[in-house]
């Protein structure tokens, strides 16, 4: 199992959650690492998950965010609340 895959208990069936590094998010968006960090600081990306010193983004949330048109973080949080889902996941 890679570092980006962690089993999450969903009843009896573990569900793998893929977490992306800033570099991987940048590749998905065709951005440099510096641009990802700048956009994150400016609130233009979904909020990352922080695990110790590591910063990661759930891949399914990045996918949903892209499908929603890449709104700013504040708008994205409102969209997630409206959908009643965590991370924009259905």
Long-range contacts (C-beta under 8 A, 24 or more apart in sequence): 4-56, 17-58, 17-60, 18-58, 18-59, 18-60, 19-49, 19-56, 19-57, 19-58, 19-59, 20-56, 20-57, 20-58, 20-59, 20-62, 21-55, 21-56, 22-55, 25-57, 25-62, 28-62, 28-66, 29-66, 43-72, 43-73, 43-74, 44-70, 44-72, 44-73, 45-73, 46-73, 46-76, 46-87, 46-88, 47-73, 47-77, 58-87, 60-87, 60-88, 60-89, 61-87, 61-88, 61-89, 64-88, 64-89
